Amino acid sequence: MKLAITQPYLFPYIGYWQLIAAADRFVLLDDVNYIKKGFINKNRILYNNSAHPFTISLDHPSQNNLIMDSKLSADPESRMKFLRLVRDAYRHAPYFDAVYPMVERVMTNAETDLTEFIFYSIRETASYLNVQTDFTKSSLVEKDPALRGQNRIIAICKKLGADTYINPTGGRALYDQESFAANGMQLYFIDMKQDMVRYRQFAEPFVENLSIIDVMMFNSVDEIGEMLKLYELNAQ
């Protein structure tokens, strides 16, 4: 069983979705600290032909809190502001009528728990994209809470019965083949074929690595399915 584990991100870029699609099971790493400068509750969309950041507000965000203990702001204005931004940015996109209702459904979900809110967004997006990967949360996996880093990841893999672990490309300095092999697992890193993940937006030049929302607004589900295959799995 191929397993991937990473922090929960709201409407992440297509590389994150390639990781999901490459795995049989995907674990949202929610029992680690929230990172203010990360992409957990923020990303970028296309607005006026350039990358425009968005953030969904949290209630007293702190890097001392675990992701699973973080809450969205009770004030829904940041969600409504985001919906207005998406509508304004993409109302003339070819797949707006198909995609916007799903985005609206996510944003109007009453959930305030950050992990559950993102979990819902990922399940909704996966359903739209026909991605069949199974999802769970690391907080639901029994393990020694003192474990950190690679040892925590290996413990989750063993508990869930994985024989292959796939990690994002940026983690090469954090994991080693020998440790995974000693535990009966193969380790791979996923590398997106960046130059091949291109599609027509409103204008040139192409703005890459935006939220999956951008990909969905300009491409059919079948076209995105082909993009999700544009990666390599490498041992080093």
C-alpha positions as CSV (number, residue, x, y, z in Angstrom):
1,M,0.0,0.0,0.0
2,K,1.4,3.4,-1.0
3,L,1.0,6.0,1.7
4,A,1.6,9.8,1.6
5,I,1.6,12.1,4.6
6,T,1.6,15.9,4.7
7,Q,0.0,18.9,6.5
8,P,-3.5,19.8,5.5
9,Y,-3.6,22.7,3.0
10,L,-6.7,24.6,1.8
11,F,-7.2,24.3,-2.0
12,P,-3.5,23.5,-2.5
13,Y,-1.6,23.6,-5.8
14,I,-1.6,20.7,-8.3
15,G,1.7,19.2,-7.0
16,Y,-0.1,18.4,-3.7
17,W,-2.9,16.8,-5.7
18,Q,-0.4,14.7,-7.6
19,L,0.9,13.4,-4.3
20,I,-2.7,12.5,-3.3
21,A,-3.4,10.8,-6.6
22,A,-0.1,8.8,-6.4
23,A,-1.0,7.3,-3.0
24,D,-3.5,4.6,-2.1
25,R,-4.0,6.4,1.3
26,F,-3.3,10.0,2.2
27,V,-2.8,11.1,5.8
28,L,-3.4,14.7,6.9
29,L,-0.7,15.5,9.4
30,D,-2.7,17.5,11.8
31,D,-1.1,16.7,15.2
32,V,1.9,19.0,14.5
33,N,2.3,22.7,15.1
34,Y,0.5,25.3,13.0
35,I,2.9,27.3,10.8
36,K,1.9,30.9,10.3
37,K,3.9,31.4,7.1
38,G,2.8,28.1,5.5
39,F,0.0,27.4,3.2
40,I,-2.3,25.7,5.6
41,N,-5.1,28.3,5.4
42,K,-3.8,30.4,2.5
43,N,-2.8,30.1,-1.1
44,R,-2.9,32.1,-4.4
45,I,-5.3,32.4,-7.3
46,L,-5.2,34.2,-10.6
47,Y,-6.5,37.8,-10.4
48,N,-5.9,40.3,-13.2
49,N,-3.5,37.9,-14.8
50,S,-1.1,37.7,-11.8
51,A,-0.8,35.6,-8.6
52,H,-3.1,37.0,-5.9
53,P,-2.8,35.7,-2.3
54,F,-5.8,34.7,-0.2
55,T,-6.1,33.8,3.5
56,I,-9.0,32.4,5.5
57,S,-8.9,34.0,8.9
58,L,-8.2,31.9,12.1
59,D,-9.2,32.6,15.7
60,H,-5.9,33.7,17.4
61,P,-3.5,31.7,15.2
62,S,-0.4,30.6,17.0
63,Q,2.5,28.4,16.2
64,N,2.2,27.1,19.7
65,N,-1.0,25.4,18.7
66,L,-1.3,22.1,16.9
67,I,-3.1,22.3,13.6
68,M,-5.8,20.0,15.1
69,D,-6.4,22.6,17.9
70,S,-6.6,25.6,15.6
71,K,-10.0,27.2,14.8
72,L,-11.3,29.4,12.0
73,S,-12.6,32.8,12.9
74,A,-16.2,32.8,14.0
75,D,-16.7,35.8,11.7
76,P,-17.5,34.5,8.3
77,E,-16.4,37.6,6.5
78,S,-13.0,36.3,5.3
79,R,-14.8,33.3,3.7
80,M,-17.4,35.6,2.0
81,K,-14.6,37.9,0.9
82,F,-12.8,34.9,-0.6
83,L,-16.0,33.8,-2.5
84,R,-16.4,37.3,-3.9
85,L,-12.7,37.2,-5.0
86,V,-13.1,33.9,-6.7
87,R,-16.3,35.0,-8.4
88,D,-14.7,38.2,-9.6
89,A,-11.5,36.5,-10.7
90,Y,-13.0,33.5,-12.6
91,R,-16.5,34.4,-13.7
92,H,-15.4,34.3,-17.3
93,A,-13.4,31.1,-17.0
94,P,-14.7,28.1,-19.0
95,Y,-15.4,25.8,-16.1
96,F,-16.7,28.5,-13.6
97,D,-20.3,27.2,-13.6
98,A,-19.0,23.7,-12.7
99,V,-16.4,24.6,-10.1
100,Y,-17.8,27.6,-8.3
101,P,-20.7,25.8,-6.6
102,M,-18.2,23.3,-5.1
103,V,-16.0,26.1,-3.8
104,E,-19.0,27.9,-2.4
105,R,-20.2,24.7,-0.7
106,V,-16.8,24.4,1.1
107,M,-16.7,28.1,2.1
108,T,-20.2,28.1,3.5
109,N,-19.7,24.9,5.5
110,A,-20.3,25.8,9.2
111,E,-17.3,23.9,10.4
112,T,-14.8,26.0,12.5
113,D,-12.3,23.3,13.3
114,L,-9.4,24.0,10.9
115,T,-8.5,20.4,10.2
116,E,-12.1,19.4,9.6
117,F,-12.7,22.4,7.4
118,I,-9.7,21.6,5.2
119,F,-10.5,17.8,5.3
120,Y,-14.0,18.7,4.0
121,S,-12.5,20.8,1.2
122,I,-10.1,18.0,0.2
123,R,-12.9,15.4,0.1
124,E,-15.1,17.8,-2.0
125,T,-12.2,18.5,-4.4
126,A,-11.3,14.8,-4.7
127,S,-15.0,14.0,-5.5
128,Y,-15.0,16.6,-8.2
129,L,-11.8,15.3,-9.7
130,N,-12.7,11.6,-9.4
131,V,-9.7,11.0,-7.2
132,Q,-10.2,7.7,-5.4
133,T,-7.5,8.0,-2.7
134,D,-8.6,7.1,0.9
135,F,-8.1,9.9,3.5
136,T,-7.4,9.9,7.2
137,K,-5.8,12.1,9.9
138,S,-2.6,11.5,11.8
139,S,-4.3,12.4,15.0
140,L,-6.5,9.2,14.6
141,V,-3.4,7.0,14.2
142,E,-2.2,5.4,17.5
143,K,1.5,6.1,18.0
144,D,4.1,7.3,20.6
145,P,3.4,11.0,20.9
146,A,7.1,11.6,21.7
147,L,8.1,10.6,18.2
148,R,9.2,13.4,15.9
149,G,10.2,13.8,12.2
150,Q,11.1,10.7,10.3
151,N,10.4,8.4,13.2
152,R,6.9,9.7,13.5
153,I,6.3,9.2,9.8
154,I,7.7,5.6,9.9
155,A,5.5,4.8,12.9
156,I,2.4,6.0,11.0
157,C,3.3,4.0,7.9
158,K,3.8,0.9,10.0
159,K,0.6,1.3,11.9
160,L,-1.4,1.7,8.6
161,G,0.4,-1.2,6.9
162,A,2.2,0.8,4.2
163,D,5.0,-0.9,2.2
164,T,5.7,2.3,0.2
165,Y,6.0,5.9,1.5
166,I,5.8,8.8,-1.0
167,N,7.1,12.2,0.2
168,P,6.9,15.7,-1.4
169,T,10.1,16.6,-3.3
170,G,11.2,19.1,-0.7
171,G,11.7,16.5,2.0
172,R,14.9,14.9,0.6
173,A,17.0,16.2,3.4
174,L,14.6,14.9,6.1
175,Y,14.3,11.2,5.2
176,D,16.8,8.4,4.3
177,Q,16.3,5.2,2.4
178,E,18.1,3.1,5.0
179,S,15.6,3.9,7.9
180,F,12.6,3.1,5.7
181,A,14.2,-0.1,4.4
182,A,15.0,-1.3,7.9
183,N,11.3,-1.1,8.6
184,G,10.3,-3.0,5.5
185,M,9.3,0.0,3.3
186,Q,10.4,1.8,0.2
187,L,10.8,5.5,0.1
188,Y,10.1,7.7,-2.9
189,F,10.0,11.4,-3.6
190,I,7.5,12.8,-6.0
191,D,8.8,15.3,-8.6
192,M,6.3,17.2,-10.7
193,K,7.1,17.5,-14.4
194,Q,6.8,21.3,-14.0
195,D,7.3,22.2,-17.7
196,M,4.5,19.9,-18.8
197,V,1.9,21.2,-16.3
198,R,0.7,24.1,-18.5
199,Y,-2.7,25.2,-19.6
200,R,-4.5,28.1,-21.1
201,Q,-5.4,30.9,-18.7
202,F,-6.9,34.2,-19.6
203,A,-3.6,35.6,-21.0
204,E,0.1,35.0,-21.3
205,P,2.5,34.5,-19.6
206,F,1.4,31.4,-17.7
207,V,1.2,31.8,-14.0
208,E,2.2,28.5,-12.4
209,N,1.7,26.8,-9.0
210,L,-1.6,28.5,-8.1
211,S,-4.3,26.9,-6.1
212,I,-6.1,23.9,-7.6
213,I,-9.0,26.3,-8.0
214,D,-7.2,27.8,-10.9
215,V,-6.5,24.5,-12.6
216,M,-10.2,23.5,-12.2
217,M,-11.5,26.8,-13.6
218,F,-9.6,26.3,-16.9
219,N,-9.6,22.6,-17.4
220,S,-12.0,19.7,-17.7
221,V,-11.9,16.9,-15.1
222,D,-10.4,14.6,-17.8
223,E,-7.6,17.1,-18.6
224,I,-6.8,17.5,-14.9
225,G,-6.7,13.7,-14.6
226,E,-3.9,13.7,-17.2
227,M,-2.0,16.5,-15.4
228,L,-2.2,14.5,-12.2
229,K,0.0,11.9,-13.9
230,L,2.7,14.3,-14.9
231,Y,5.2,13.4,-12.2
232,E,8.1,11.0,-11.5
233,L,8.7,8.9,-8.4
234,N,12.4,8.9,-7.5
235,A,14.3,7.1,-4.7
236,Q,16.8,10.0,-4.4
